[in-house]
Amino acid sequence: MNNHPPFTSMGSVAIHAAHALSAAHAHLTPIFATSTFTFDSAGQGMARFSGNEPGYIYSRFGNPTITAAEEVIAALEAFNLTDDVGNPLQLKALLHASGQSAMATMFLSLLSADDTVLSHYSLYGGTHEFVYGFLPQYNINALIADLRDLNAVENIIQQTPTLKVIHLETPANPMMQCFDIESICKLAKQYNILVTVDNTFATPYLQQPFKYGADFVFHSTTKFLNGHGTSIGGVLVGKDISFMRTKAYNTYKLLGGTSSPFDAYLLIQGMKTLELRMEAHCSNAMRVAQFLQDHPAVAQVNYAGLPSHPDAATVQKQMRLPGAVLSFELKEGLEGGKRFIDKLNMCVRAVSLGTVDTLISHPASMSHSGMLREDRYKAGITDGLIRMSVGLENINDILQDLSNALA
């Protein structure tokens, strides 16, 4: 990382934390569009492959543009945090080709046959499929529970000696359930269990899981970190630097889910406006949630910023702002939801989230279509649920479009 004085805001970190890359003094991080790197001698090549000399070898193993993006994300997650002895917290990030790839590296580097992972009902559909459909094929057990009930969690821990990882997604997709990271981490540490957190919806600007004891964090960088919907990406971040450089790195390298330099470049540019974007996203989202909550056609609104949200106290404890994603149920259910989506004029009908424009999707038939209907309903994902990622358009234009579609 560049040698800067301590920053006072994440906005400065996002702009200036990238690695100093270019001997030609390029103002912005260059795109190192190369598949491989040269050696000055046979000895140097041997030294790099053995790890005795730092340097780049092959872009699947590492690339300067990718390194720059990794350093920015690690700096954001570690901003103003200290380790157990009071030193600035050091984190290591590995940038992947997708959030799903980052998640796969995390679980496959932490878990082996006969280990158990525990998570909760309301999860991103791809995570649910991976944890409860894919991992059991390799004799990795997966349990599910309401992780807001700490007594129930402790009972599961005590009855499951093979439990190795507790995984949180908070706020959770698409019901916006929020889990107390600190309380779960304290309980997990009593039993030497690791805690992993999907921080995609919050970003480091709204929530820093390492502050509360998390061991690993991952993001789909496709979403708010990039912010413009221009590339797919994911990142795994860990505070066990040795593990991240050995077991996690080897898993990452062998699975082959490395980011491309161009996607890393787009991510770096997007992160420079993260602070400004998240402030505006959250402001708009609160206005939308209040509008929907008062609308006669709406039966239920799930937004972490509403006082009526069941996890409002947890949100206030660990998040700077409550986020930009919400979901809601119309009183006319699935048919009402279809009519509403079809009548939108400005808000965009699309999956994904975190872009500058407002995106609206139908989880049951889109992001969570791979789940059994019974499992979806247990998680609160009914056939009529609508998910909304509130964008940066003028709030009056967003509300007008919603009002027209709900009429």
C-alpha positions in Angstrom: 0.0 0.0 0.0 1.1 3.6 -0.6 2.7 5.3 2.4 0.0 7.7 3.5 -0.8 9.2 6.8 -3.8 7.7 8.6 -7.0 8.4 6.7 -10.0 9.8 8.5 -12.7 8.4 6.2 -13.3 5.4 4.0 -13.8 7.7 1.1 -10.1 8.6 1.2 -9.1 4.9 1.7 -11.1 3.9 -1.4 -9.4 6.5 -3.5 -5.8 6.2 -2.3 -5.2 2.8 -0.9 -4.3 1.1 -4.2 -0.8 -0.3 -4.5 1.8 1.9 -6.2 2.1 0.0 -9.5 3.7 1.9 -12.3 7.3 3.0 -12.8 5.9 5.3 -15.5 4.0 7.2 -12.7 0.5 6.5 -14.1 -2.1 8.5 -12.3 -4.6 5.6 -12.3 -4.0 1.9 -11.7 -3.1 0.4 -15.1 -4.8 -2.7 -16.5 -2.0 -5.3 -16.7 -3.5 -7.2 -19.6 -1.0 -10.0 -19.6 -1.4 -13.7 -19.0 2.1 -14.3 -17.9 5.2 -12.5 -16.6 8.9 -12.7 -17.5 11.9 -13.6 -15.4 15.4 -12.0 -15.7 17.0 -15.4 -15.2 16.3 -19.0 -14.6 17.3 -18.4 -11.0 14.7 -15.7 -10.6 12.0 -17.9 -12.0 12.9 -20.7 -9.6 13.0 -18.2 -6.7 9.5 -16.9 -7.5 8.0 -20.3 -7.9 9.5 -21.4 -4.6 8.3 -18.3 -2.8 11.8 -17.1 -1.9 11.4 -14.0 -4.0 8.2 -11.9 -4.4 6.9 -11.2 -7.9 4.3 -12.1 -10.4 4.4 -15.4 -12.4 1.1 -16.0 -14.1 -2.1 -14.0 -13.9 -4.1 -16.9 -12.5 -1.7 -16.8 -9.5 -1.7 -13.0 -9.2 -1.6 -9.8 -11.2 -0.7 -6.2 -10.3 -4.2 -4.8 -11.1 -5.8 -7.5 -9.1 -3.4 -6.9 -6.2 -4.4 -3.2 -6.2 -8.1 -4.1 -5.9 -7.4 -6.6 -3.1 -5.5 -4.0 -1.2 -8.3 -1.4 -1.4 -10.9 -3.9 -0.1 -8.6 -5.1 2.7 -8.0 -1.5 3.7 -11.7 -0.8 3.7 -12.6 -3.8 5.9 -9.8 -3.0 8.3 -10.4 0.8 8.5 -9.8 2.1 12.0 -9.7 -1.5 13.5 -7.0 -3.0 15.6 -5.9 -6.5 16.4 -5.8 -8.3 19.8 -2.7 -6.4 20.9 -3.8 -3.0 19.7 -1.9 -2.8 16.4 -3.7 -1.8 13.1 -5.6 -4.8 11.9 -3.9 -6.6 9.0 -6.1 -8.4 6.5 -5.4 -10.4 3.3 -7.9 -10.3 0.4 -8.1 -12.7 -2.6 -10.1 -11.3 -5.6 -12.2 -13.8 -7.5 -14.1 -14.0 -10.8 -17.4 -14.0 -8.9 -18.9 -13.9 -5.4 -19.8 -17.5 -5.8 -16.2 -18.4 -6.5 -15.0 -16.5 -3.4 -17.6 -18.3 -1.3 -16.4 -21.7 -2.8 -12.8 -20.9 -2.0 -13.8 -20.0 1.6 -15.8 -23.1 2.3 -13.6 -25.6 0.5 -10.5 -24.3 2.2 -12.1 -24.3 5.7 -14.1 -27.6 5.5 -13.2 -31.2 5.0 -15.2 -34.4 4.8 -17.2 -35.0 8.1 -17.0 -31.3 9.1 -20.3 -29.4 9.6 -21.3 -25.9 8.7 -24.3 -24.1 10.3 -26.2 -21.2 8.7 -29.7 -19.7 8.6 -32.8 -19.8 6.5 -32.8 -16.6 4.6 -29.7 -16.9 2.3 -28.9 -15.9 -1.2 -30.1 -18.7 -3.5 -26.6 -19.6 -4.8 -25.3 -19.8 -1.2 -28.2 -22.0 -0.2 -27.6 -24.4 -3.1 -23.9 -24.6 -2.5 -24.1 -25.2 1.3 -27.1 -27.5 1.4 -26.9 -29.1 -2.1 -23.3 -29.1 -3.2 -21.2 -29.6 0.0 -23.1 -32.7 1.3 -22.0 -34.5 -1.9 -18.5 -34.4 -0.4 -19.6 -35.5 3.1 -19.6 -32.0 4.5 -22.7 -31.7 6.7 -24.9 -28.6 6.6 -27.3 -27.5 9.3 -29.8 -24.7 9.3 -31.3 -22.7 12.2 -32.5 -19.3 13.2 -29.2 -17.8 14.3 -31.0 -15.0 16.2 -31.8 -17.5 18.9 -28.4 -17.9 20.7 -29.7 -20.5 23.1 -30.7 -22.7 20.1 -27.3 -22.0 18.5 -25.4 -23.1 21.6 -27.5 -26.3 21.8 -26.6 -27.1 18.2 -23.0 -26.5 19.0 -23.0 -28.7 22.0 -24.8 -31.5 20.1 -22.5 -31.2 17.0 -18.9 -31.9 17.8 -18.0 -31.7 14.1 -19.3 -28.2 13.7 -16.4 -26.1 12.4 -18.0 -23.0 10.7 -21.0 -20.7 11.4 -21.9 -18.7 8.3 -23.8 -15.4 8.4 -25.3 -13.3 5.7 -26.4 -10.0 7.3 -28.5 -8.3 6.1 -29.8 -11.5 4.5 -31.2 -11.9 1.0 -34.1 -11.2 0.4 -35.9 -10.9 3.8 -33.3 -8.4 5.3 -32.9 -10.5 8.5 -29.9 -9.2 10.5 -27.8 -11.3 12.8 -25.8 -10.1 15.8 -22.2 -10.7 14.6 -20.6 -9.9 17.9 -22.8 -12.2 20.0 -22.5 -15.1 17.6 -18.7 -14.6 17.4 -18.3 -14.6 21.2 -20.3 -17.8 21.4 -18.4 -19.5 18.6 -15.0 -18.6 20.0 -15.9 -20.4 23.3 -16.1 -23.6 21.2 -13.2 -22.9 18.7 -15.7 -22.4 15.8 -15.0 -20.1 12.9 -17.4 -17.4 11.8 -17.7 -16.3 8.2 -19.8 -13.3 7.0 -21.2 -12.4 3.7 -21.0 -8.6 3.8 -22.3 -8.0 0.2 -25.4 -6.0 1.1 -23.7 -3.8 3.7 -20.2 -3.2 2.2 -17.4 -2.2 4.6 -18.8 1.3 4.6 -22.0 0.2 6.5 -20.6 -2.7 8.5 -17.2 -4.1 9.4 -17.6 -7.7 10.6 -14.0 -8.0 11.7 -14.8 -5.3 14.3 -17.1 -7.8 16.0 -14.9 -10.9 15.8 -15.5 -12.4 12.4 -12.8 -14.7 11.0 -13.5 -14.4 7.3 -15.6 -12.0 5.1 -16.6 -12.3 1.5 -18.4 -10.1 -1.0 -19.9 -10.3 -4.4 -18.0 -7.3 -5.6 -20.4 -7.3 -8.6 -22.8 -5.4 -6.3 -22.2 -2.2 -4.3 -18.4 -2.3 -4.4 -18.4 -2.1 -8.2 -21.6 -0.1 -8.1 -22.2 0.2 -11.8 -23.1 -3.3 -13.0 -20.1 -3.4 -15.3 -18.4 -6.6 -14.2 -18.7 -9.8 -12.2 -16.4 -10.3 -9.2 -16.0 -11.6 -5.6 -13.5 -11.3 -2.8 -12.5 -13.3 0.2 -10.9 -11.5 3.1 -9.3 -13.1 6.2 -7.4 -12.0 9.2 -5.4 -15.2 9.5 -2.7 -14.0 7.1 -0.8 -17.3 7.1 -3.9 -19.3 6.2 -4.9 -16.8 3.5 -1.4 -17.1 1.9 -1.3 -20.9 2.1 -4.5 -23.0 2.3 -6.9 -20.3 1.0 -4.5 -19.2 -1.7 -3.8 -22.7 -2.9 -7.6 -23.5 -3.1 -8.2 -20.2 -4.9 -5.3 -21.0 -7.4 -6.4 -24.6 -8.0 -10.1 -23.8 -8.5 -9.1 -21.2 -11.0 -11.7 -18.6 -10.1 -9.3 -15.7 -10.4 -10.5 -12.2 -11.4 -9.5 -10.7 -14.7 -7.4 -7.6 -14.7 -10.0 -5.6 -16.5 -12.7 -6.5 -14.0 -10.4 -5.6 -11.2 -9.8 -2.2 -12.9 -13.5 -1.5 -13.1 -13.9 -2.5 -9.5 -11.1 -0.1 -8.4 -12.9 2.8 -10.2 -16.2 1.9 -8.7 -15.0 1.8 -5.1 -13.7 5.3 -5.3 -17.3 6.6 -5.0 -18.4 3.9 -2.4 -19.0 6.3 0.5 -20.9 8.8 -1.6 -23.0 6.2 -3.2 -23.9 4.3 0.0 -25.0 7.5 1.7 -27.4 8.3 -1.2 -28.5 4.7 -1.7 -29.5 4.4 2.0 -31.3 7.8 2.0 -33.4 6.8 -1.0 -34.1 3.4 0.4 -35.5 4.8 3.7 -37.9 7.0 1.7 -39.0 4.1 -0.4 -39.5 1.9 2.6 -41.6 4.5 4.3 -43.7 5.1 1.2 -44.4 1.3 0.7 -45.2 0.8 4.4 -47.9 3.4 4.2 -49.3 2.2 0.8 -52.7 0.4 1.0 -51.7 -2.1 -1.6 -48.7 -3.3 0.4 -49.0 -6.0 3.0 -45.5 -6.2 4.3 -42.2 -4.3 4.0 -38.9 -5.9 5.0 -36.3 -3.1 5.4 -33.6 -3.0 8.1 -34.1 0.7 8.6 -37.7 0.6 9.7 -38.4 0.8 13.5 -40.9 -2.1 12.9 -38.1 -4.4 11.6 -37.7 -7.3 14.1 -33.9 -6.8 14.1 -33.8 -3.0 14.4 -31.7 -3.2 17.5 -29.1 -5.3 15.8 -29.0 -2.9 12.9 -28.4 0.0 15.1 -25.6 -1.8 17.0 -23.5 -2.9 14.1 -24.4 -0.9 11.0 -23.7 2.7 10.2 -26.8 2.9 7.9 -29.4 0.2 7.2 -28.6 -0.5 3.5 -30.2 0.0 0.2 -32.1 -3.3 -0.4 -35.6 -4.1 0.7 -38.4 -6.6 -0.1 -42.1 -6.3 0.1 -45.3 -8.3 -0.3 -48.3 -7.0 -2.1 -51.8 -7.8 -0.7 -52.7 -9.4 -4.0 -49.8 -11.8 -3.9 -48.2 -13.2 -7.0 -50.7 -11.8 -9.5 -50.4 -8.4 -8.0 -46.7 -8.6 -8.0 -46.6 -9.5 -11.7 -48.9 -6.6 -12.6 -46.7 -4.3 -10.5 -43.5 -5.3 -12.2 -45.0 -5.1 -15.7 -46.2 -1.6 -15.1 -42.9 -0.1 -14.1 -41.5 2.5 -16.4 -38.2 3.7 -14.9 -37.2 1.0 -12.3 -35.4 -1.8 -14.1 -36.7 -5.4 -14.2 -33.5 -7.3 -13.5 -31.7 -9.5 -11.0 -28.6 -8.4 -9.1 -28.4 -5.3 -6.9 -26.1 -2.5 -5.9 -26.1 -0.6 -9.2 -26.8 3.2 -9.6 -30.2 2.4 -11.1 -33.1 0.9 -9.2 -33.5 -2.9 -9.8 -36.6 -4.9 -9.0 -36.8 -8.7 -9.2 -39.0 -11.6 -8.2 -36.9 -13.9 -5.9 -39.1 -17.0 -6.1 -38.7 -17.2 -9.9 -35.3 -15.6 -10.2 -32.5 -15.5 -7.5 -34.1 -18.3 -5.4 -35.6 -20.4 -8.1 -33.2 -23.2 -7.3 -34.6 -23.7 -3.8 -37.5 -26.1 -3.0 -40.7 -24.2 -2.5 -40.9 -25.6 1.0 -37.4 -24.2 1.8 -38.3 -20.9 0.3 -41.4 -20.5 2.4 -39.5 -21.4 5.6 -37.2 -18.5 4.8 -40.2 -16.2 4.2 -39.7 -16.1 0.4 -43.2 -16.4 -0.8 -44.4 -16.5 -4.4 -45.5 -12.9 -4.2 -42.3 -11.4 -2.6 -40.7 -8.5 -4.5 -37.1 -7.5 -4.0 -35.9 -4.0 -4.7 -32.4 -2.5 -4.8 -32.9 1.2 -4.5 -30.7 3.2 -6.8 -29.5 6.8 -7.1 -32.2 8.3 -9.2 -34.0 11.4 -7.9 -36.2 10.1 -5.1 -39.3 11.8 -6.5 -38.8 9.9 -9.8 -38.5 6.5 -7.9 -41.6 7.2 -5.8 -43.6 8.3 -8.9 -42.8 5.1 -10.8 -43.7 3.0 -7.8 -47.0 4.9 -7.3 -48.0 4.5 -10.9 -47.2 0.7 -10.9 -49.1 0.2 -7.6 -52.2 2.1 -8.8 
